[in-house]
Amino acid sequence: MFRSRAKEEKVPTTDLSKTSRDPQAPKGRPTPKRSEAQTQRRRASSTPTDRKEAMKRQREARRVDLAKQREALATGDERYLPARDKGPVRRFVRDFVDSRFCIAEYFLPLAVIILILSVIQIQNIQNISLLLWLGVIVLIVVDSVGLAFRLKKQLRERFPDTPKRGALAYGLMRTLQMRRLRLPKPQVKRGERP
């Protein structure tokens, strides 16, 4: 008379497949240890209930990941590198480029010098600056084409079955950066074989 209707209506349904299981038969997974079960319960109870708390935790996790990534870029640790720098192919490309002298890495300092020369209001100096522009661009193109052929050949020899998509462009973009500003930091010295 004073019982709840909800309790009366909820009659447990018995599934024959569950009740007919032999008590000695394995259940398909190992029983978790007490410490593991407790940590799972704590983790479930520690999930944030409000949106603000969830965003705060997400920001903190992102901050920790970015700190690990920055450290990996400085040390060359493969585990925490960004996706564009991971893998043996990319590592070889970095080492191949870092072991060579490239004219393209001096493009920015040369560009500043040439711009300063072109601002001077003497006609001969402005003509020289235009010739320097042309010379620097031709040297960079020739050097980059030569590097691209050598790098392609080395990649085909060393990684015949590995996908190499984007590796050549990755190497050429790395040549445009000054050596001490490159990230991940160079792991080989100039002249060393990768």
Residue frames relative to the residue before (quaternion, step in Angstrom):
aa qw qx qy qz dx dy dz
M 1.0000 0.0000 0.0000 0.0000 0.00 0.00 0.00
F 0.7854 0.2685 -0.1564 0.5353 3.55 0.90 -0.87
R 0.4432 0.7009 -0.4539 0.3261 3.56 1.23 0.24
S 0.5298 -0.6166 0.4778 0.3329 3.52 -1.24 0.49
R 0.4888 -0.6703 0.4776 0.2892 3.56 -0.98 0.84
A 0.5909 0.5880 -0.3716 0.4087 3.58 1.08 -0.69
K 0.6626 0.5014 -0.3137 0.4596 3.58 0.98 -0.77
E 0.6566 0.5100 -0.3171 0.4562 3.56 0.99 -0.76
E 0.6893 0.4934 -0.2916 0.4431 3.58 0.95 -0.83
K 0.6718 0.4744 -0.2989 0.4840 3.61 1.08 -0.62
V 0.0515 0.7823 -0.6127 0.1002 3.51 -0.02 1.32
P 0.4130 -0.7235 0.4803 0.2743 3.60 -0.66 1.01
T 0.2969 -0.7373 0.5825 0.1701 3.52 -0.94 0.94
T 0.2727 -0.7641 0.5630 0.1579 3.54 -0.88 0.90
D 0.2444 -0.7494 0.6032 0.1221 3.50 -0.90 1.03
L 0.4542 -0.7232 0.4499 0.2611 3.57 -0.67 1.09
S 0.6275 0.5466 -0.3517 0.4286 3.58 1.06 -0.67
K 0.6781 0.4774 -0.2960 0.4739 3.59 1.09 -0.65
T 0.7117 0.4540 -0.2731 0.4612 3.59 0.92 -0.81
S 0.6857 0.4950 -0.3019 0.4401 3.59 1.05 -0.56
R 0.4482 0.6922 -0.4590 0.3306 3.61 1.24 0.04
D 0.4829 -0.6583 0.4998 0.2891 3.53 -0.99 0.89
P 0.4879 -0.6884 0.4419 0.3045 3.63 -0.78 0.92
Q 0.6815 0.4772 -0.2934 0.4710 3.61 1.14 -0.47
A 0.5289 0.6420 -0.4046 0.3800 3.60 1.26 -0.25
P 0.5126 -0.6419 0.4606 0.3362 3.59 -1.04 0.68
K 0.4337 -0.7219 0.4828 0.2399 3.57 -1.12 0.69
G 0.6205 -0.5914 0.3384 0.3882 3.60 1.21 0.11
R 0.7808 0.1379 -0.1072 0.5999 3.60 1.22 -0.10
P 0.5134 -0.6472 0.4498 0.3395 3.60 -1.07 0.57
T 0.5257 -0.6059 0.4878 0.3443 3.55 -1.17 0.58
P 0.4185 -0.7152 0.4859 0.2777 3.61 -0.76 0.94
K 0.5297 -0.6010 0.4875 0.3473 3.54 -1.17 0.59
R 0.6546 -0.5274 0.3617 0.4032 3.54 -1.19 0.49
S 0.6580 0.5136 -0.3257 0.4440 3.61 0.89 -0.87
E 0.6465 0.5098 -0.3238 0.4662 3.60 1.01 -0.76
A 0.6532 0.5107 -0.3156 0.4613 3.57 0.95 -0.85
Q 0.6587 0.5057 -0.3167 0.4584 3.57 0.98 -0.82
T 0.6596 0.4921 -0.3275 0.4642 3.60 0.94 -0.77
Q 0.6208 0.5245 -0.3492 0.4665 3.60 1.06 -0.66
R 0.6514 0.5025 -0.3210 0.4692 3.58 0.98 -0.79
R 0.6485 0.5099 -0.3220 0.4644 3.59 0.98 -0.84
R 0.6461 0.5207 -0.3200 0.4572 3.56 0.97 -0.88
A 0.6595 0.4973 -0.3100 0.4709 3.57 0.98 -0.82
S 0.6990 0.4548 -0.2846 0.4729 3.58 0.98 -0.75
S 0.6810 0.4949 -0.3014 0.4478 3.60 1.15 -0.49
T 0.4333 0.6741 -0.4922 0.3400 3.60 1.20 0.09
P 0.5057 -0.6819 0.4318 0.3047 3.56 -0.87 0.92
T 0.3557 -0.7460 0.5283 0.1947 3.53 -1.03 0.82
D 0.7533 0.3203 -0.2169 0.5319 3.59 1.05 -0.57
R 0.6469 -0.5704 0.3683 0.3471 3.52 -1.22 0.59
K 0.6218 0.5642 -0.3389 0.4245 3.56 1.03 -0.79
E 0.6687 0.4959 -0.2878 0.4735 3.55 0.93 -0.95
A 0.6373 0.5258 -0.3270 0.4587 3.59 0.99 -0.79
M 0.6584 0.5020 -0.3051 0.4705 3.60 0.94 -0.85
K 0.6332 0.5347 -0.3251 0.4554 3.56 1.02 -0.81
R 0.6682 0.4882 -0.2961 0.4770 3.59 0.93 -0.87
Q 0.6425 0.5276 -0.3183 0.4557 3.56 1.01 -0.82
R 0.6438 0.5131 -0.3158 0.4717 3.59 0.99 -0.82
E 0.6523 0.5161 -0.3092 0.4610 3.56 0.97 -0.86
A 0.6517 0.5021 -0.3140 0.4739 3.59 0.96 -0.84
R 0.6435 0.5138 -0.3188 0.4693 3.60 1.00 -0.81
R 0.6359 0.5338 -0.3231 0.4541 3.59 1.02 -0.83
V 0.6514 0.5048 -0.3099 0.4741 3.59 0.99 -0.86
D 0.6523 0.5153 -0.3137 0.4588 3.60 0.95 -0.86
L 0.6688 0.4942 -0.3034 0.4652 3.59 0.94 -0.85
A 0.6207 0.5287 -0.3433 0.4663 3.60 1.07 -0.69
K 0.6424 0.5051 -0.3193 0.4799 3.59 1.00 -0.80
Q 0.6495 0.5277 -0.3108 0.4506 3.56 1.02 -0.85
R 0.6455 0.5182 -0.3171 0.4628 3.59 0.99 -0.86
E 0.6549 0.5049 -0.3060 0.4718 3.55 0.97 -0.86
A 0.6532 0.5092 -0.3149 0.4635 3.58 0.99 -0.81
L 0.6288 0.5273 -0.3419 0.4579 3.61 1.03 -0.68
A 0.6728 0.4821 -0.2965 0.4765 3.58 1.10 -0.65
T 0.7721 0.3609 -0.1859 0.4890 3.59 0.98 -0.82
G 0.4454 -0.6987 0.4527 0.3294 3.61 1.16 -0.47
D 0.3351 0.7512 -0.4999 0.2713 3.60 1.23 0.40
E 0.4160 -0.7607 0.4499 0.2141 3.60 -0.51 1.24
R 0.6135 0.6077 -0.3616 0.3516 3.61 1.00 -0.75
Y 0.8089 0.2933 -0.1302 0.4926 3.59 0.90 -0.88
L 0.3948 0.7195 -0.4884 0.2965 3.60 1.21 0.22
P 0.5659 -0.5676 0.4528 0.3906 3.59 -1.15 0.44
A 0.6823 -0.5208 0.3270 0.3954 3.58 -1.19 0.51
R 0.6468 0.5408 -0.3365 0.4194 3.61 1.00 -0.71
D 0.7384 0.4092 -0.2180 0.4897 3.62 1.19 -0.51
K 0.5486 0.6465 -0.3889 0.3603 3.60 1.24 -0.12
G 0.6997 0.5026 -0.3601 0.3580 3.49 -1.32 0.41
P 0.6118 -0.5894 0.3910 0.3542 3.55 -1.19 0.54
V 0.6112 0.5510 -0.3598 0.4397 3.61 1.08 -0.65
R 0.6838 0.4776 -0.2910 0.4687 3.57 0.85 -0.96
R 0.6244 0.5336 -0.3403 0.4579 3.58 1.03 -0.74
F 0.6512 0.5014 -0.3181 0.4726 3.59 0.96 -0.83
V 0.6394 0.5237 -0.3322 0.4545 3.60 0.94 -0.85
R 0.6414 0.5178 -0.3255 0.4632 3.59 0.95 -0.87
D 0.6892 0.4797 -0.2857 0.4619 3.57 0.84 -0.96
F 0.6233 0.5442 -0.3304 0.4541 3.59 1.06 -0.80
V 0.6959 0.4589 -0.2728 0.4803 3.58 0.89 -0.94
D 0.6896 0.4987 -0.2890 0.4385 3.60 0.90 -0.90
S 0.6542 0.5222 -0.3240 0.4409 3.60 1.12 -0.50
R 0.7095 0.4409 -0.2499 0.4896 3.60 1.25 -0.19
F 0.4389 -0.6308 0.5646 0.3012 3.51 -1.33 0.37
C 0.0418 -0.8027 0.5948 -0.0109 3.58 -0.75 1.07
I 0.4745 -0.6713 0.4929 0.2849 3.57 -0.96 0.85
A 0.6096 0.6041 -0.3457 0.3795 3.58 1.07 -0.77
E 0.6197 0.5594 -0.3673 0.4100 3.63 1.06 -0.55
Y 0.6904 0.4384 -0.2794 0.5030 3.60 1.23 -0.37
F 0.3267 0.7772 -0.4864 0.2295 3.58 1.23 0.27
L 0.6885 0.4966 -0.3051 0.4314 3.61 0.78 -0.95
P 0.6813 0.4512 -0.3303 0.4724 3.66 0.76 -0.78
L 0.6449 0.5111 -0.3252 0.4660 3.59 1.00 -0.77
A 0.6326 0.5350 -0.3338 0.4496 3.59 1.01 -0.77
V 0.6371 0.5168 -0.3311 0.4663 3.60 0.99 -0.78
I 0.6600 0.5037 -0.3100 0.4633 3.59 0.91 -0.91
I 0.6738 0.4938 -0.2990 0.4612 3.58 0.90 -0.90
L 0.6346 0.5186 -0.3345 0.4653 3.60 1.02 -0.73
I 0.6381 0.5115 -0.3332 0.4693 3.59 0.97 -0.78
L 0.6560 0.5048 -0.3113 0.4668 3.59 0.98 -0.82
S 0.6790 0.4998 -0.3052 0.4428 3.60 0.99 -0.75
V 0.6128 0.5532 -0.3515 0.4414 3.60 1.20 -0.39
I 0.5691 0.5954 -0.3843 0.4170 3.60 1.14 -0.59
Q 0.4050 -0.7700 0.4569 0.1851 3.55 -0.82 1.08
I 0.4769 0.6111 -0.4850 0.4050 3.60 0.98 0.81
Q 0.5128 -0.7053 0.4023 0.2788 3.55 -0.69 1.15
N 0.6599 0.5145 -0.3206 0.4439 3.61 0.91 -0.87
I 0.6606 0.4979 -0.3093 0.4691 3.61 0.96 -0.83
Q 0.6383 0.5126 -0.3303 0.4698 3.60 1.01 -0.72
N 0.6297 0.5186 -0.3303 0.4748 3.61 1.04 -0.72
I 0.6419 0.5164 -0.3177 0.4694 3.56 1.00 -0.86
S 0.6503 0.5184 -0.3258 0.4496 3.60 0.97 -0.84
L 0.6354 0.5153 -0.3323 0.4694 3.61 1.04 -0.70
L 0.6492 0.4975 -0.3135 0.4824 3.59 1.00 -0.78
L 0.6241 0.5308 -0.3340 0.4660 3.59 1.05 -0.73
W 0.6098 0.5419 -0.3470 0.4626 3.60 1.02 -0.82
L 0.6815 0.4952 -0.2833 0.4584 3.53 0.81 -1.03
G 0.6668 0.5133 -0.2970 0.4513 3.58 0.91 -0.91
V 0.6625 0.5023 -0.3053 0.4642 3.59 0.91 -0.92
I 0.6714 0.4939 -0.3099 0.4574 3.59 0.88 -0.88
V 0.6507 0.5023 -0.3231 0.4690 3.61 0.94 -0.83
L 0.6541 0.5124 -0.3155 0.4583 3.62 0.92 -0.87
I 0.6591 0.5045 -0.3135 0.4613 3.59 0.94 -0.85
V 0.6578 0.5049 -0.3161 0.4609 3.60 0.93 -0.86
V 0.6643 0.4960 -0.3090 0.4660 3.60 0.89 -0.91
D 0.6643 0.5031 -0.2985 0.4652 3.58 0.92 -0.92
S 0.6696 0.5039 -0.2975 0.4574 3.59 0.96 -0.86
V 0.6422 0.5111 -0.3276 0.4680 3.60 0.99 -0.77
G 0.6525 0.5079 -0.3108 0.4687 3.58 0.95 -0.85
L 0.6533 0.5051 -0.3049 0.4745 3.57 0.97 -0.87
A 0.6415 0.5345 -0.3275 0.4422 3.59 0.97 -0.83
F 0.6618 0.4960 -0.3153 0.4654 3.62 0.92 -0.82
R 0.6728 0.4895 -0.3024 0.4651 3.60 0.89 -0.91
L 0.6634 0.5080 -0.3045 0.4572 3.58 0.96 -0.89
K 0.6362 0.5300 -0.3259 0.4562 3.59 0.96 -0.84
K 0.6552 0.5148 -0.3041 0.4619 3.56 0.96 -0.91
Q 0.6708 0.4965 -0.2948 0.4654 3.59 0.90 -0.91
L 0.6468 0.5150 -0.3218 0.4614 3.59 0.99 -0.80
R 0.6465 0.5145 -0.3235 0.4613 3.60 0.98 -0.79
E 0.6784 0.4910 -0.2915 0.4623 3.58 1.01 -0.81
R 0.7635 0.4125 -0.2140 0.4484 3.58 0.79 -1.00
F 0.7995 0.1702 -0.0697 0.5719 3.59 1.02 -0.76
P 0.0337 -0.8551 0.5168 0.0228 3.61 0.49 1.12
D 0.7850 0.3318 -0.1762 0.4926 3.62 0.95 -0.78
T 0.5776 0.5962 -0.3738 0.4137 3.60 1.25 -0.18
P 0.4790 -0.6504 0.4891 0.3292 3.62 -0.97 0.73
K 0.1568 -0.8145 0.5572 0.0384 3.55 -0.88 1.03
R 0.2537 0.8112 -0.4963 0.1770 3.56 1.19 0.43
G 0.8386 0.1724 -0.1576 0.4922 3.57 -0.81 1.05
A 0.4782 0.6954 -0.4358 0.3127 3.60 1.22 -0.13
L 0.6495 0.5226 -0.3240 0.4473 3.59 0.97 -0.79
A 0.6627 0.4848 -0.3005 0.4853 3.59 0.93 -0.88
Y 0.6023 0.5575 -0.3446 0.4558 3.58 1.09 -0.74
G 0.6793 0.4872 -0.2859 0.4684 3.58 0.92 -0.89
L 0.6730 0.4946 -0.3050 0.4575 3.59 0.91 -0.86
M 0.6394 0.5022 -0.3315 0.4786 3.60 1.04 -0.69
R 0.6277 0.5358 -0.3376 0.4528 3.58 1.08 -0.67
T 0.6240 0.5399 -0.3536 0.4405 3.61 1.06 -0.60
L 0.6378 0.5458 -0.3346 0.4282 3.60 1.11 -0.55
Q 0.6419 0.4999 -0.3305 0.4784 3.60 1.22 -0.30
M 0.5102 -0.6160 0.4922 0.3436 3.55 -1.07 0.69
R 0.6352 -0.5991 0.3337 0.3553 3.56 -0.98 0.89
R 0.7311 0.4279 -0.2712 0.4570 3.61 0.80 -0.86
L 0.6718 0.4750 -0.3033 0.4807 3.62 1.25 -0.21
R 0.4792 0.6914 -0.4323 0.3248 3.60 1.25 -0.08
L 0.0703 -0.7579 0.6474 0.0394 3.52 -1.15 0.78
P 0.4712 -0.2234 -0.8270 0.2103 1.68 -1.60 1.93
K 0.6268 -0.5689 0.3874 0.3651 3.53 -1.15 0.72
P 0.5672 -0.6022 0.4307 0.3607 3.61 -1.05 0.71
Q 0.2666 -0.7818 0.5517 0.1155 3.57 -0.94 0.97
V 0.7266 0.3384 -0.2236 0.5545 3.60 1.27 -0.19
K 0.4612 -0.6541 0.5225 0.2940 3.56 -1.25 0.53
R 0.6302 -0.5131 0.4067 0.4173 3.55 -1.26 0.30
G 0.7809 0.3095 -0.2481 0.4825 3.54 -0.96 0.89
E 0.5628 0.5842 -0.3934 0.4326 3.61 1.22 -0.27
R 0.4213 -0.6791 0.5318 0.2802 3.55 -1.10 0.63
P 0.4034 -0.7198 0.4981 0.2667 3.63 -0.83 0.86
